[in-house]
Amino acid sequence: MCNNENESCKCIAEILAVINILQQNANCCGDSCLDTCDRGFLGCGTNTFNCNTRPIMLYTCCGNGKPWSMPTTKENIDCTTSENCSNVFRVEKIDGCCATFRVLAPNPDDTQTMIPYVATNSFFTMNLNCVCSLRCLQDTFVECI
């Protein structure tokens, strides 16, 4: 059940705010720290390009353990049956308990294993009161941000 108290989204909102700042100031760092969502830098490991995105997956309070999914296009698509959906996102803006996300799609170029996602022009804004957890994926570079 979603918590509707004003401060209930604070934990997730603060982590997303850190990720957003890191993405805005993307600069690969050779420091080795725990591989957590709130790690203080975007790290690419041994990659030769700079990371600019910490992709995340969102889990809602009533999602039964399934990650939130959104269309990769601006078309009205049912994500329970369509392949044109993704559950990987890039945080673009935080405003209190609201966050705007860009939907990331799997890279259609199979030879680009170092760049697993491409940016889409599909965005959504979510009330963070209904997000109960997030999962951070490997920092990466996403073109056209």
N, C-alpha and C positions, 0 to 999 in steps of 0.2 A: 504494500500500500504506500502511496506517495505521501510524503510529509509536506504539509503546506505551511509550515512555520517559516518566517522570513529568513532565519539564520540557518535553515536546514541544508541549504545548498553550499554552504561556506567551504567545506572541505574540497569538494569537486571543483567549485568555482576558482579556488585559490590555485589548485594544480593546473587547471586549464589556463589561468592567467599567466603562470610561469611558462608554460609551453608556448603560449602566444608571444610573450616577450622574447623567448629564445628564438622562435621562428623569425621574428622581425629583425633580430640582430644575429642571424645565422652566421656562425663561424666555427668551423670544426676545431676541436681541441684535442690534444693528445693525452689529456689527463685521463686517468683510469679511476672510475668511481663505480658504485653500485649502479646497475642498469635499471634504475627506477624511473617512474613517470616524472618525478620532480628533480631529476638529476640536473645540475646547474649548467649544462652545456649540451649542444647537439653534437653527437659524436658519430663518426662514420667508421670507426675501426681503422682498417688498413685501406679503405677506399681512397681513390685519388681525386675525388670531387668533394665539394663541400656539401654538407647536409643543410637543408633548409626546412625540413618538415619532420615532426614527430607524429606519425600517423596513430590514430586512436580508434578504438571500438567502444561504443557506448552500450550499457545495459540498463534498461529501464526497470522501474519498480515492479511492473506487472508483465514483464517480458518472458517470464518462465525460463530464465537462463539463456535465452537467445539474444544475440546482439541486434541492436536497432539497425534497420536497413532503410535506405532511401534510394530513389531513382537516380541514375547517372545522367539523365536528361531532364528537361523542364516539362516533359510530357507527363500526363496523369497516368501513372503506372501502378499496378498492384504488385507490390514487392513480394507477396507470398507466392506468386506464380511466375514472375518475370525474371529473365536473366539480365535485364538492363538495370540492375540494382546493385548496390554495394553496401557493405557494413563497415567500411574504412573511411575515416574522415580526417580533415585538417581543421583545427580550430582557427577561426579568422577574427573573431571579436568576442570580448566578454563585457557584459554590462550588468553588473549585479548578479542576479540569478538567471540571467538569459545569456545564451551563447549562440553565436552564429558559426556554422560549420560549412565547409566545402566538401562535397562528396568526391572521393578519390576512386578512380576505376582501375582495375588491373591493367597493366601495360600490355597492349595487344602485340607488341613486338617481343616475341619469345626470346630473342637473342640479347635483349637488354635486362639480364638478370640483376644487374646492379641498380636498376631503376624499376622497382616493382609496380609503381603506381603512376598514373597520369592524372593531372588536374582536370576536373570537369567544370562546366559553367552551371552546375546545380548546387544550390545553397539551401540551407534551412536554419531556422532559429528554434532553439529548444529551451524550455523552462527547466533549469537544472534541478528543481525540486523533485522531478520524476526520474532523475538519473541516480541509480543506486551504486553503480560502479563503472569504472572505465578501465580499459586495457590498452597499454601503450605497446606499439609495435616498434620494430627496429627503425631508428632514425634513418632518413633517406633524403635523396634529392628528388624534387618534383618540379618538372619544367612548367613554364607558363603560369607562375604564381604572381 
